Amino acid sequence: MSEISNCPVCDMDNTYTDGVMFICPDCGHEWTKSDEESAQDDVSRDSNGAELKDGDAVTVIKDLKVKGSSMVIKRGTKVKSIRLTDVPEEVDCKIDGSSIVLKTCFLKK
């Protein structure tokens, strides 16, 4: 049997499923699995799944070629003071004085 998560509104574990809908009898909230997944997608995470925040220091895990430039960001490069963007899969940072947007799948905290 699959485990049903707690209610996202009241955090009670007394939830049940009715077809494709999850229902909380305590507060009356109803949601679907896609609602649950979209709520979790708003968080920026690194390649290991750790949550990223503004000002974090991260390390590049793969050599990256910078589009439109001959610059290559080497594996192991430490990036300080990242800034989160509106897109959860991207962060803004400065490397060697250049402002660059990096994908979070190539970073680790």
Phi, psi and omega in degrees: 000137180281146182278132179265132183284167177292160178295131180289345181268304185255353178063023176277149181264008181272058182250157177215168181251144178229083186078247180260353182263143170260140185229138175251112181288342182287315182247349178085006181287140176236140180208164178249171179297323180293327175297319180294318181290322180292330178291328180278339183284349183280359183258132176281130181229147178278187183295337179265359179093003179284140181288134179260145178228162177303135177090356179293155173255133182229167178237139177282133185258359183209146174298129183238129174274135180270123181297138178077012182211162175269004183287140175235128176269115185284151175299136180094356179294129179270132180243123181258153173054062176287158176236129179287149178249181177292337179266119184298339181272003182229147173229151179257138181204174176242129176231123182053038177082356179259134176280123186226145173258126180244149175280139183292340180291347178256013183237152170223146182285000000 
